[in-house]
Amino acid sequence: MRQEIHKNLPRAGTKKRAWFRRGMYALLSLVVLGVLWSGYAYWKIESAESSPAEKADVGIILGASMWGDQPSPGLRERLEQALVEYNAGRFDTFIVSGGLDKPGYTYTEAEGMRNFLVEAGVPEERIYLENEATSTYENLLYSQDIMENNGWKTAIIITHDYHGTRSMEVATTLGYDHPSMSLTESTVLPMVKHKSREVLAYTKWTADRLLIAVGVL
């Protein structure tokens, strides 16, 4: 009788193997989901299109890093793209957006961009500075405040192509009036690094957007 009861009891090793298999299946599922999501995010990033409006009240240049007192090569690309649109007559006023990269720097990203544009011949009074932003969301949120304070309704947002999808989604979430994008393709940035980082940034933004939708953020 005791032998029959003993045979019917599950062995400890069997339980451990079952839990191990479940753990491995769960881990494998997470890996597969991660790969699928990363592929989707990369596809979204690659699908951004440059389609600036024929005319807008303002052009918003999204900040990137400064190199000391000068815009980095990547930021210069955004500035040069903005000048192309400005000289084409698409807008006559700039908002340059970006805070201080490092405590020891002389200029914020916005101030560095202003200096570059003034040297390129843009009247300083046509350049509005947003000196506080530390993220794409803040770039567009604080720039929106400047637009509202000046009665501007429409904007062309200038940034890199790999950054375009997230920027457009942020602008749409914030309620921009038919925002349009002017995107430049970089010849100086290591794109494997920047697109990989953008997949992570887009993932975080997607989570934040859900929290905004339910009123948590």
Phi, psi and omega in degrees: 000314179297324180294321179295318178298317181298321179294327183280344180284135178291139180282148180299321180296324179295318178298316180297318179295322179296316179294323178297315179298317179297318178297319179293320177297318180296316179296316179298320179298318179296320178297314180298315179298320179297318179294316180297316180296316180299320177296318178296314181298318179296320177298318178297316180299317182288342185274359180297141181234143175272114181215068182294145176295155178297326181210136178218160180292327187206152171252128181254119177262120179280134187291158171214182192292149170266150170249091185067238181269000185241149173299141176296163178306322178294318179292324176300324178298319178294319179295318179295323176295319179296322179294325176301314181291321178297313181291338175279356177083018181285333174203161179237007180225139180250145158245123177251127192235124175163137183273198183277125181291313183222147183304329183276354183286148181283323186239146167289170175302319181297317180293321177298320178294318178302314181301318179297314183293320178297317177298332179276359175106004178280129178300134185299328181290349178268006183241121179253132185262135170241105193259008190248337191296141176235008180206166178300318179301314180291322175311309187278329177293310182289327175294325177297323177298318178297318179299313181297321180294336181254003178074022179272142184250323188243150183216146166255125182261126184250126178198190176276158182298321181293343182260357189290318183298311181295319180298317179296317180296322177297313181299318179295318179298324180282352177088026174300146181275102179046060179294149175231160187243139168241112190246141176244145177266129186281141171247002185240341183270144173286102192289331177301315179296311186289323178288326176297316177295324180292327174301316178293317180295321179293324177297314178297317180297321179299318177295317179297321181296322176296320179292323176296319182297326181265005175084014180280322177257000000 
